[in-house]
Amino acid sequence: MSEVRREWASKVPQVTLLFWITKIAATTLGETGGDAVSMSWLGETTPGATGLGYLIGTAIFAVVFALAVWAQIRAKRFHPFLYWFAIIASTTVGTTLADYVTRSLGIGYTGGSGLLLAMVLASLWLWHRTLGTVSVDSVGDPKSEAFYWLTIMCSQTLGTALGDWVADTAGLGYTGGMLIFGGLLAVVAALYFWTKTSRTPLFWAAFILTRPLGAVLGDFLDKPVARGGLELSRYSASLALLAFIAAGILLFPQRAAARAH
């Protein structure tokens, strides 16, 4: 492995059970945190809402995400809090952007999911066209790492719309959504442990599926009881999830991956 690739590999955590638990918690936080800003703070749940709150929330989180990615790319080694800060930033901007696309633009969850899927595919296509591969094992310089984070942000946005589509448009509710996406993750895990399927697509499949799972879980926590949720405060739920993630990082130190995953 080249010196550059070793340097990049040292900036991401090992993919363990703790990684996936933290990822699900981060995506759930992205849902509750994004809703706290756009819906609770900027008033998108009020009768006079115009959709501008989703746009403003997206702008705020986009700046945070850009700064987080810049810091992550500039880093010379793995910093757990920095890496997960970038992940959380990607999932919060994904929440508000997906809500803006599906609600403010008036194309609904079905149209929004289709548009956002096109964004993910476009990101992968551009990555492949520019560097000749989309394998995460090939990421070893700022340009490829920028594509890595762009793809992550697009997949987080798609996951939000997809979770809402399953829970609302498909009528499965939040519990049904959790069962669907949890079951799909179990299938990916089975393929990982009991087949020789390439690890790269399995990693991305699991990475993408954790986002709609977090979306429906976050909605389950903060949506009204009449809609099948627990109606918890978005602020308190977000703080509790943030504390859980921080505690996990502090109590169970994460080591840098031996190689890029």
C-alpha positions, 0 to 999 in steps of 0.5 A, a space after each residue: 500500500 502506498 504512503 498516500 493510501 496509508 495516510 488516508 486509511 489512518 483517517 477513517 475508523 475500523 468497520 466494526 459493530 461499533 462503527 455501524 451502531 454509531 452510524 445509525 445513531 448519527 443518522 438518527 441525530 441527523 433526522 432529529 437535528 435537521 427537523 429541530 432547526 428547519 421545523 421547530 426553530 425556523 417554523 416549518 410546522 406552522 400554518 404560515 410556513 413557506 418552505 423557506 425554513 428548509 432552504 435556510 436550514 440546508 444553507 446552514 448545514 451545508 456550510 457546517 458540512 463544507 467546513 467539516 469535510 475541509 478539516 477532515 481532508 486537511 487532517 493527517 491522521 484519524 480523529 474520531 470526533 472529526 470523522 463523526 462530526 463530518 458524518 453528522 454534518 452530512 446527514 443533517 444537511 441531507 435531512 433539510 435538503 431532502 425535505 426541501 426537495 420533496 416538500 418545498 419543490 412540491 414533487 413529493 417523496 416519490 419524485 424526490 427519491 427519484 431525483 436524489 437517486 439520480 444525484 447519487 448515480 451522478 456523483 458516482 459517475 463523475 467520480 468514475 469518469 474523473 478518477 477511473 474507479 469508485 472503489 473506496 480502496 482507491 481513495 488516497 488524495 484530496 480529490 478522491 476524498 472529496 468525491 467520497 464525501 460528496 457521495 456520502 452527502 448525496 446518499 444521506 439525502 437520498 436516505 432521508 427521502 427514501 425513509 419518508 417514502 416508505 413510512 408515508 407514501 407506501 403507508 408502512 409507518 415508522 415501525 414498518 420502515 424500521 423493519 424494512 430497512 433493518 431487514 435489508 441490513 440483515 440481508 447485507 450482513 448475511 451476504 458479508 458473512 456467508 458469501 464471497 460478494 465484493 466487500 465494496 458494494 456491500 459496504 456502500 449498501 450498508 452505509 446507504 441503508 443505515 440512513 433511511 433506517 435512521 430517518 424513520 427512527 428519528 421520525 418515530 422519536 419526534 413525530 406526534 403520537 397520532 402519526 405513530 411517533 413518540 412525540 419527544 422533543 426534537 431538541 432533547 432527542 438530538 442532545 440525547 443522541 449526541 451524548 450517546 455518540 460522544 460517550 461511545 467514542 470516549 468509552 470505546 476508543 476507535 482505532 484507525 482502519 488498517 486500510 481504506 474500506 
